[in-house]
Structures are given as structure tokens and as C-alpha cells.
């Protein structure tokens, strides 16, 4: 795996500070981030739980491919942090 990517699937809570520390590159001057959360209502009904299944190996491979494609489109070195909880 490219050392500029941190792609993990975890059962631990995501630590945004770790993500920001990983992606920081002084020469780039900016970072872009997205932290998603589950809404409390959907179609007027209370959301009490969400579950999903993941084939971890396939997910990690696809995410690395997406990171590679993003890097090819950029003139700068990208540092990419993806954590699936």
C-alpha cells in the first residue's frame, strides 16, 4: 500500500485528530475532510440502528484504487486517510 494512504476498517471510534495529523502537508496549504454521521429520522420515522456488511479485502482494494486514481489527477502529492467504522 502507498505510504501516503491510510485506509482502515475498524470497530474503534474514528479519531479526527489522527486523520488531520496524517494528511497534513505544509506545502499543500489546505485539507479537505468529510465526517459522516447517521441522521435521527428518515422518511419521518426515527432511526434506531443501521447495519451493513462489508467484504473488507475487496473494500480496501477498491478504496486504494480510488486513491490511486485521485493521485493521478493531482499535480501534488496527496495524503489520503479513510477510516470505515
Order of alpha helices (4+ residues) and beta strands (2+ residues): beta-alpha-beta-beta-alpha-beta
